[in-house]
C-alpha cells in the first residue's frame, strides 16, 4: 500500500482532517510514520528529483496553514506515500485552502520564507543576501563608537574632517585638534595591546594558547594543535562536522547546554537548517561513525557528551560520547589532523589524546 514502515501500519489518512490545523497534524503523523529525519527527507526528496530543505519542512509542520501544493507533493513523496494516496493529500489540501479563503481565515500558506524567489528553496546555491545567507558581521572599524559609515550623509571618502577644514582656527578647531590627539593616543594604546597579545599567541597570531573550559552559552569549538574550529561545509546535506579556519566558522554557530551530572549537549544554529544538535549516529555502534549535526531528539543518535579535562595542567578537553555503544570512544579529527576540512568522527580515545582535545572559546 505504501513504502513507509515506521508505524507498522498504514500511513495516516488525510481525509480525516477537518481544518488546516488537523491537516498539519496529519502531516506530522506522516513524518513520524515514515521514520525519516528531516535530513533523511531532504536527501530522499533530492533522489526523487524534488527539493525539500530541512528548514522548510520544520516550518511547514510548525504552522497552522496548509502548505503550498508543490511543497506538499515533495514532502508526501519523500515520506514514501504511494501515488494514489498522494492524490488524497492534494485533494484535501485544495478543499481546505478554498474553504479557508472563503472563510477569511487565510488557511492557505501562499508563501514560504525558506523558498527563494525562484521557488526552488535550494540552500545549496550561492550564498546571497536572502534567507539562509551567512550573516555579515561589522568590521572593528564599523563597530567602533562614533564610527561614520561612508554611506552616511556628509561623509566623503578620504574626507574624515568634513566641511570644517575651511573654518578659521578657533575654539571649535582646538576641540577637534584635541579629539584627534586623543584618537592618536588611543591608537598607540591599541597597538601596544596588540603587541602584548601577539606575545601570548601560539605563533599564528589568531588564537590564544589558553584553553577555555566548557560553560553554558555560545562557543566556538577550537581544535587544540592546528587551532582550527568545528564547522560544516555550507551547502552540504550530510551534517558532517569538519575543522576549518576559525575566522568565519559560523555554519553553524555552536552553544553548550549543561545537562547536569557532568553531561553536556552541543547545540547548533544553522543558517539554512535552523536549530540542531551535534551527535553520533546509530547509537555509536559504528566504531568510526561520523560526528555530525542533525535535528535534536533523534533517539537513535548519541547527543549527550562528557567534556573531560586532559593533562595537568589542563591542555584541552575531550568530547566523549555518553553511553555510546562503542566504549572508550572520543570525538577525533581523522586523517590529516592539521588539514583544513579534515573530518571528525568517533574513534578510540588515545593515550596522548592527539586530535582529541578541544577548547570552548567564548563568542
TORPA-999694 format. One record per residue (C-alpha): residue in one letter; z, x, y; chain. Coordinates in steps of 0.2 Angstrom, whole numbers, plus 5000, padded with zeros to 4 digits. Layout:
REM TORPA-999694
+------+------+------+------+-------+
| resn |    z |    x |    y | chain |
+------+------+------+------+-------+
|    A |    Z |    X |    Y |     A |
...
+------+------+------+------+-------+
***
This chain:
REM TORPA-999694
+------+------+------+------+-------+
| resn |    z |    x |    y | chain |
+------+------+------+------+-------+
|    X | 5000 | 5000 | 5000 |     A |
|    X | 5005 | 5014 | 5012 |     A |
|    X | 5007 | 5033 | 5012 |     A |
|    X | 5025 | 5034 | 5018 |     A |
|    X | 5039 | 5036 | 5006 |     A |
|    X | 5055 | 5040 | 5016 |     A |
|    X | 5062 | 5022 | 5014 |     A |
|    X | 5057 | 5020 | 4996 |     A |
|    X | 5049 | 5003 | 5000 |     A |
|    X | 5035 | 4996 | 5011 |     A |
|    X | 5033 | 5000 | 5029 |     A |
|    X | 5041 | 4989 | 5042 |     A |
|    X | 5031 | 4973 | 5046 |     A |
|    X | 5026 | 4972 | 5065 |     A |
|    X | 5023 | 4953 | 5064 |     A |
|    X | 5042 | 4951 | 5063 |     A |
|    X | 5043 | 4957 | 5081 |     A |
|    X | 5045 | 4943 | 5094 |     A |
|    X | 5046 | 4953 | 5110 |     A |
|    X | 5042 | 4971 | 5117 |     A |
|    X | 5060 | 4977 | 5113 |     A |
|    X | 5059 | 4971 | 5095 |     A |
|    X | 5042 | 4979 | 5093 |     A |
|    X | 5048 | 4996 | 5099 |     A |
|    X | 5062 | 4994 | 5086 |     A |
|    X | 5049 | 4991 | 5073 |     A |
|    X | 5041 | 5007 | 5078 |     A |
|    X | 5057 | 5017 | 5077 |     A |
|    X | 5059 | 5010 | 5059 |     A |
|    X | 5041 | 5015 | 5055 |     A |
|    X | 5045 | 5033 | 5061 |     A |
|    X | 5061 | 5033 | 5050 |     A |
|    X | 5051 | 5026 | 5035 |     A |
|    X | 5038 | 5039 | 5037 |     A |
|    X | 5052 | 5053 | 5035 |     A |
|    X | 5042 | 5063 | 5048 |     A |
|    X | 5050 | 5073 | 5063 |     A |
|    X | 5042 | 5072 | 5080 |     A |
|    X | 5034 | 5089 | 5077 |     A |
|    X | 5028 | 5083 | 5060 |     A |
|    X | 5020 | 5068 | 5068 |     A |
|    X | 5011 | 5078 | 5081 |     A |
|    X | 5004 | 5090 | 5068 |     A |
|    X | 4999 | 5076 | 5057 |     A |
|    X | 4990 | 5067 | 5071 |     A |
|    X | 4981 | 5083 | 5075 |     A |
|    X | 4975 | 5084 | 5057 |     A |
|    X | 4968 | 5066 | 5059 |     A |
|    X | 4959 | 5071 | 5075 |     A |
|    X | 4971 | 5062 | 5086 |     A |
|    X | 4983 | 5069 | 5100 |     A |
|    X | 5001 | 5065 | 5099 |     A |
|    X | 5013 | 5076 | 5109 |     A |
|    X | 5031 | 5075 | 5103 |     A |
|    X | 5037 | 5071 | 5121 |     A |
|    X | 5025 | 5056 | 5121 |     A |
|    X | 5032 | 5049 | 5105 |     A |
|    X | 5050 | 5051 | 5111 |     A |
|    X | 5047 | 5042 | 5127 |     A |
|    X | 5037 | 5028 | 5119 |     A |
|    X | 5052 | 5025 | 5107 |     A |
|    X | 5064 | 5025 | 5122 |     A |
|    X | 5055 | 5012 | 5132 |     A |
|    X | 5056 | 4993 | 5132 |     A |
|    X | 5037 | 4991 | 5135 |     A |
|    X | 5023 | 4990 | 5122 |     A |
|    X | 5013 | 5006 | 5121 |     A |
|    X | 4995 | 5008 | 5125 |     A |
|    X | 4983 | 5004 | 5111 |     A |
|    X | 4977 | 5022 | 5109 |     A |
|    X | 4995 | 5029 | 5108 |     A |
|    X | 5000 | 5016 | 5096 |     A |
|    X | 4985 | 5019 | 5085 |     A |
|    X | 4988 | 5038 | 5084 |     A |
|    X | 5007 | 5035 | 5080 |     A |
|    X | 5004 | 5022 | 5067 |     A |
|    X | 4990 | 5033 | 5058 |     A |
|    X | 5001 | 5048 | 5059 |     A |
|    X | 5016 | 5038 | 5051 |     A |
|    X | 5004 | 5035 | 5036 |     A |
|    X | 5001 | 5017 | 5038 |     A |
|    X | 4985 | 5010 | 5029 |     A |
|    X | 4970 | 5005 | 5039 |     A |
|    X | 4973 | 4987 | 5035 |     A |
|    X | 4991 | 4987 | 5041 |     A |
|    X | 4986 | 4996 | 5057 |     A |
|    X | 4976 | 4980 | 5062 |     A |
|    X | 4993 | 4971 | 5061 |     A |
|    X | 5001 | 4983 | 5073 |     A |
|    X | 4987 | 4982 | 5085 |     A |
|    X | 4986 | 4963 | 5084 |     A |
|    X | 5004 | 4961 | 5088 |     A |
|    X | 5004 | 4973 | 5102 |     A |
|    X | 4989 | 4964 | 5110 |     A |
|    X | 4999 | 4947 | 5109 |     A |
|    X | 5015 | 4954 | 5116 |     A |
|    X | 5005 | 4963 | 5130 |     A |
|    X | 4996 | 4947 | 5135 |     A |
|    X | 5012 | 4937 | 5134 |     A |
|    X | 5021 | 4950 | 5145 |     A |
|    X | 5008 | 4949 | 5158 |     A |
|    X | 5008 | 4930 | 5159 |     A |
|    X | 5027 | 4930 | 5159 |     A |
|    X | 5028 | 4943 | 5173 |     A |
|    X | 5039 | 4955 | 5163 |     A |
|    X | 5027 | 4970 | 5163 |     A |
|    X | 5028 | 4971 | 5144 |     A |
|    X | 5013 | 4982 | 5143 |     A |
|    X | 5015 | 5001 | 5146 |     A |
|    X | 4999 | 5005 | 5156 |     A |
|    X | 5004 | 5022 | 5159 |     A |
|    X | 5012 | 5037 | 5151 |     A |
|    X | 5019 | 5051 | 5162 |     A |
|    X | 5016 | 5063 | 5147 |     A |
|    X | 4997 | 5060 | 5147 |     A |
|    X | 4986 | 5068 | 5159 |     A |
|    X | 4973 | 5060 | 5169 |     A |
|    X | 4960 | 5064 | 5156 |     A |
|    X | 4971 | 5053 | 5144 |     A |
|    X | 4972 | 5066 | 5130 |     A |
|    X | 4990 | 5071 | 5133 |     A |
|    X | 4987 | 5088 | 5126 |     A |
|    X | 5001 | 5100 | 5130 |     A |
|    X | 4990 | 5114 | 5123 |     A |
|    X | 4979 | 5115 | 5138 |     A |
|    X | 4981 | 5127 | 5153 |     A |
|    X | 4996 | 5127 | 5162 |     A |
|    X | 4995 | 5117 | 5178 |     A |
|    X | 5004 | 5108 | 5191 |     A |
|    X | 5006 | 5092 | 5181 |     A |
|    X | 5019 | 5086 | 5169 |     A |
|    X | 5024 | 5100 | 5157 |     A |
|    X | 5019 | 5114 | 5169 |     A |
|    X | 5030 | 5129 | 5169 |     A |
|    X | 5042 | 5127 | 5184 |     A |
|    X | 5038 | 5139 | 5199 |     A |
|    X | 5054 | 5147 | 5205 |     A |
|    X | 5055 | 5153 | 5223 |     A |
|    X | 5055 | 5171 | 5226 |     A |
|    X | 5070 | 5180 | 5233 |     A |
|    X | 5062 | 5181 | 5250 |     A |
|    X | 5058 | 5162 | 5249 |     A |
|    X | 5076 | 5158 | 5244 |     A |
|    X | 5084 | 5169 | 5257 |     A |
|    X | 5094 | 5159 | 5270 |     A |
|    X | 5084 | 5157 | 5286 |     A |
|    X | 5068 | 5162 | 5277 |     A |
|    X | 5052 | 5155 | 5285 |     A |
|    X | 5038 | 5149 | 5275 |     A |
|    X | 5020 | 5155 | 5281 |     A |
|    X | 5015 | 5136 | 5280 |     A |
|    X | 5029 | 5131 | 5292 |     A |
|    X | 5023 | 5126 | 5310 |     A |
|    X | 5023 | 5141 | 5321 |     A |
|    X | 5024 | 5154 | 5308 |     A |
|    X | 5009 | 5165 | 5308 |     A |
|    X | 5005 | 5179 | 5295 |     A |
|    X | 5011 | 5196 | 5302 |     A |
|    X | 5020 | 5187 | 5317 |     A |
|    X | 5038 | 5186 | 5312 |     A |
|    X | 5044 | 5185 | 5330 |     A |
|    X | 5033 | 5171 | 5336 |     A |
|    X | 5029 | 5167 | 5354 |     A |
|    X | 5045 | 5176 | 5360 |     A |
|    X | 5035 | 5193 | 5361 |     A |
|    X | 5028 | 5188 | 5378 |     A |
|    X | 5045 | 5184 | 5385 |     A |
|    X | 5053 | 5197 | 5398 |     A |
|    X | 5068 | 5206 | 5392 |     A |
|    X | 5084 | 5196 | 5395 |     A |
|    X | 5099 | 5189 | 5386 |     A |
|    X | 5089 | 5180 | 5373 |     A |
|    X | 5079 | 5195 | 5369 |     A |
|    X | 5095 | 5205 | 5367 |     A |
|    X | 5101 | 5192 | 5355 |     A |
|    X | 5085 | 5194 | 5345 |     A |
|    X | 5087 | 5213 | 5345 |     A |
|    X | 5104 | 5211 | 5339 |     A |
|    X | 5099 | 5200 | 5325 |     A |
|    X | 5085 | 5212 | 5320 |     A |
|    X | 5098 | 5226 | 5319 |     A |
|    X | 5109 | 5215 | 5308 |     A |
|    X | 5094 | 5212 | 5296 |     A |
|    X | 5091 | 5231 | 5295 |     A |
|    X | 5109 | 5234 | 5291 |     A |
|    X | 5109 | 5221 | 5278 |     A |
|    X | 5093 | 5229 | 5271 |     A |
|    X | 5102 | 5245 | 5269 |     A |
|    X | 5116 | 5237 | 5260 |     A |
|    X | 5105 | 5228 | 5248 |     A |
|    X | 5096 | 5245 | 5245 |     A |
|    X | 5112 | 5253 | 5241 |     A |
|    X | 5117 | 5239 | 5229 |     A |
|    X | 5100 | 5241 | 5221 |     A |
|    X | 5103 | 5260 | 5218 |     A |
|    X | 5120 | 5256 | 5211 |     A |
|    X | 5113 | 5243 | 5199 |     A |
|    X | 5099 | 5255 | 5193 |     A |
|    X | 5113 | 5267 | 5188 |     A |
|    X | 5121 | 5255 | 5177 |     A |
|    X | 5105 | 5248 | 5168 |     A |
|    X | 5098 | 5253 | 5152 |     A |
|    X | 5084 | 5263 | 5159 |     A |
|    X | 5072 | 5248 | 5160 |     A |
|    X | 5078 | 5243 | 5177 |     A |
|    X | 5078 | 5225 | 5172 |     A |
|    X | 5093 | 5221 | 5162 |     A |
|    X | 5111 | 5227 | 5162 |     A |
|    X | 5119 | 5237 | 5147 |     A |
|    X | 5133 | 5225 | 5147 |     A |
|    X | 5134 | 5212 | 5133 |     A |
|    X | 5139 | 5194 | 5138 |     A |
|    X | 5150 | 5184 | 5126 |     A |
|    X | 5144 | 5166 | 5122 |     A |
|    X | 5150 | 5152 | 5133 |     A |
|    X | 5145 | 5134 | 5135 |     A |
|    X | 5131 | 5132 | 5148 |     A |
|    X | 5114 | 5138 | 5152 |     A |
|    X | 5110 | 5155 | 5145 |     A |
|    X | 5096 | 5167 | 5142 |     A |
|    X | 5097 | 5174 | 5124 |     A |
|    X | 5093 | 5193 | 5125 |     A |
|    X | 5090 | 5204 | 5110 |     A |
|    X | 5100 | 5220 | 5111 |     A |
|    X | 5090 | 5235 | 5110 |     A |
|    X | 5072 | 5230 | 5116 |     A |
|    X | 5081 | 5219 | 5129 |     A |
|    X | 5068 | 5205 | 5126 |     A |
|    X | 5073 | 5187 | 5127 |     A |
|    X | 5071 | 5172 | 5115 |     A |
|    X | 5056 | 5160 | 5119 |     A |
|    X | 5042 | 5150 | 5111 |     A |
|    X | 5024 | 5153 | 5114 |     A |
|    X | 5018 | 5140 | 5127 |     A |
|    X | 5006 | 5128 | 5119 |     A |
|    X | 5012 | 5131 | 5101 |     A |
|    X | 5017 | 5117 | 5090 |     A |
|    X | 5027 | 5126 | 5077 |     A |
|    X | 5043 | 5129 | 5087 |     A |
|    X | 5044 | 5147 | 5081 |     A |
|    X | 5055 | 5157 | 5091 |     A |
|    X | 5049 | 5175 | 5097 |     A |
|    X | 5055 | 5188 | 5108 |     A |
|    X | 5046 | 5192 | 5124 |     A |
|    X | 5050 | 5199 | 5141 |     A |
|    X | 5065 | 5191 | 5149 |     A |
|    X | 5056 | 5188 | 5166 |     A |
|    X | 5048 | 5170 | 5164 |     A |
|    X | 5056 | 5167 | 5147 |     A |
|    X | 5058 | 5148 | 5151 |     A |
|    X | 5049 | 5140 | 5137 |     A |
|    X | 5061 | 5133 | 5133 |     A |
|    X | 5077 | 5136 | 5143 |     A |
|    X | 5092 | 5138 | 5132 |     A |
|    X | 5110 | 5132 | 5133 |     A |
|    X | 5125 | 5134 | 5122 |     A |
|    X | 5136 | 5119 | 5116 |     A |
|    X | 5153 | 5123 | 5110 |     A |
|    X | 5157 | 5113 | 5095 |     A |
|    X | 5174 | 5120 | 5092 |     A |
|    X | 5181 | 5129 | 5077 |     A |
|    X | 5170 | 5144 | 5082 |     A |
|    X | 5154 | 5135 | 5079 |     A |
|    X | 5140 | 5133 | 5092 |     A |
|    X | 5124 | 5123 | 5094 |     A |
|    X | 5109 | 5131 | 5103 |     A |
|    X | 5101 | 5118 | 5113 |     A |
|    X | 5084 | 5119 | 5122 |     A |
|    X | 5074 | 5110 | 5136 |     A |
|    X | 5055 | 5112 | 5133 |     A |
|    X | 5043 | 5109 | 5147 |     A |
|    X | 5032 | 5100 | 5135 |     A |
|    X | 5043 | 5093 | 5121 |     A |
|    X | 5059 | 5090 | 5130 |     A |
|    X | 5077 | 5092 | 5123 |     A |
|    X | 5079 | 5100 | 5106 |     A |
|    X | 5090 | 5112 | 5095 |     A |
|    X | 5087 | 5129 | 5088 |     A |
|    X | 5089 | 5129 | 5069 |     A |
|    X | 5084 | 5135 | 5051 |     A |
|    X | 5073 | 5123 | 5041 |     A |
|    X | 5076 | 5117 | 5023 |     A |
|    X | 5095 | 5119 | 5025 |     A |
|    X | 5092 | 5138 | 5025 |     A |
|    X | 5087 | 5138 | 5006 |     A |
|    X | 5072 | 5149 | 5010 |     A |
|    X | 5078 | 5167 | 5012 |     A |
|    X | 5067 | 5171 | 5026 |     A |
|    X | 5065 | 5154 | 5034 |     A |
|    X | 5059 | 5154 | 5052 |     A |
|    X | 5071 | 5152 | 5067 |     A |
|    X | 5063 | 5138 | 5076 |     A |
|    X | 5066 | 5124 | 5089 |     A |
|    X | 5064 | 5106 | 5085 |     A |
|    X | 5072 | 5089 | 5089 |     A |
|    X | 5090 | 5088 | 5086 |     A |
|    X | 5099 | 5079 | 5072 |     A |
|    X | 5087 | 5083 | 5058 |     A |
|    X | 5099 | 5084 | 5043 |     A |
|    X | 5088 | 5095 | 5033 |     A |
|    X | 5090 | 5109 | 5046 |     A |
|    X | 5104 | 5121 | 5049 |     A |
|    X | 5108 | 5118 | 5068 |     A |
|    X | 5126 | 5125 | 5069 |     A |
|    X | 5129 | 5143 | 5071 |     A |
|    X | 5144 | 5155 | 5072 |     A |
|    X | 5141 | 5168 | 5086 |     A |
|    X | 5151 | 5183 | 5079 |     A |
|    X | 5155 | 5199 | 5089 |     A |
|    X | 5149 | 5215 | 5081 |     A |
|    X | 5157 | 5233 | 5084 |     A |
|    X | 5172 | 5239 | 5093 |     A |
|    X | 5169 | 5239 | 5107 |     A |
|    X | 5158 | 5224 | 5105 |     A |
|    X | 5139 | 5229 | 5106 |     A |
|    X | 5132 | 5212 | 5103 |     A |
|    X | 5134 | 5195 | 5094 |     A |
|    X | 5126 | 5190 | 5078 |     A |
|    X | 5119 | 5172 | 5076 |     A |
|    X | 5125 | 5167 | 5059 |     A |
|    X | 5119 | 5150 | 5052 |     A |
|    X | 5134 | 5140 | 5047 |     A |
|    X | 5134 | 5133 | 5029 |     A |
|    X | 5116 | 5140 | 5026 |     A |
|    X | 5111 | 5138 | 5008 |     A |
|    X | 5107 | 5157 | 5009 |     A |
|    X | 5124 | 5165 | 5012 |     A |
|    X | 5127 | 5181 | 5022 |     A |
|    X | 5112 | 5177 | 5032 |     A |
|    X | 5109 | 5182 | 5051 |     A |
|    X | 5096 | 5177 | 5063 |     A |
|    X | 5085 | 5193 | 5064 |     A |
|    X | 5070 | 5200 | 5073 |     A |
|    X | 5057 | 5203 | 5059 |     A |
|    X | 5043 | 5215 | 5058 |     A |
|    X | 5042 | 5227 | 5073 |     A |
|    X | 5059 | 5224 | 5081 |     A |
|    X | 5053 | 5232 | 5098 |     A |
|    X | 5037 | 5222 | 5099 |     A |
|    X | 5034 | 5208 | 5111 |     A |
|    X | 5032 | 5192 | 5102 |     A |
|    X | 5040 | 5198 | 5086 |     A |
|    X | 5046 | 5183 | 5076 |     A |
|    X | 5064 | 5178 | 5072 |     A |
|    X | 5069 | 5172 | 5055 |     A |
|    X | 5084 | 5170 | 5044 |     A |
|    X | 5087 | 5187 | 5034 |     A |
|    X | 5102 | 5196 | 5026 |     A |
|    X | 5115 | 5202 | 5038 |     A |
|    X | 5113 | 5221 | 5039 |     A |
|    X | 5127 | 5234 | 5040 |     A |
|    X | 5120 | 5241 | 5055 |     A |
|    X | 5115 | 5224 | 5062 |     A |
|    X | 5098 | 5231 | 5068 |     A |
|    X | 5088 | 5217 | 5075 |     A |
|    X | 5103 | 5205 | 5074 |     A |
|    X | 5113 | 5207 | 5090 |     A |
|    X | 5111 | 5197 | 5105 |     A |
|    X | 5119 | 5194 | 5122 |     A |
|    X | 5121 | 5177 | 5130 |     A |
|    X | 5117 | 5181 | 5148 |     A |
|    X | 5121 | 5168 | 5161 |     A |
|    X | 5107 | 5159 | 5170 |     A |
+------+------+------+------+-------+
***
